[in-house]
Amino acid sequence: MLIAYNLFGLGYWISSALNYIVGSIFSYFANKYFTFQSHGTSLKEIVKFVANIALCYLIAYGIAKPLIPRLVSSIQWPTNIVEQISMLAGMCFFVVINFVGQKFFVFQKRVEE
């Protein structure tokens, strides 16, 4: 994310989105098999995973983008530094809400009847 932002100059939204597109492919398989030990694959599960990632991304980065500049407004940092701090904060927010979404929405354990 920071490489895309700093070396390629892709901006806040594109850099952070690319990070989650690439990372989500790995995340799906790692969380499915190792973290939540979910077996079987269905189109419904994949759609729920993609929806969860997209929603968590929009929430996390949508909160971080305006919040961080307000929190550091008294410090006269360049815009690119503030945006990078916002991306890192968005990443932290994302990890928390994404885990909750995957645990209780995407890979929820089904109760055996």
Secondary structure by P-SEA (a helix, b strand, c coil): cccccccccccaaaaaaaaaaaaaaaaaaaaaccccccccccaaaaaaaaaaaaaaaaaaaaaaaaaaaaaaccccccaaaaaaaaaaaaaaaaaaaaaaaaacccccccccc
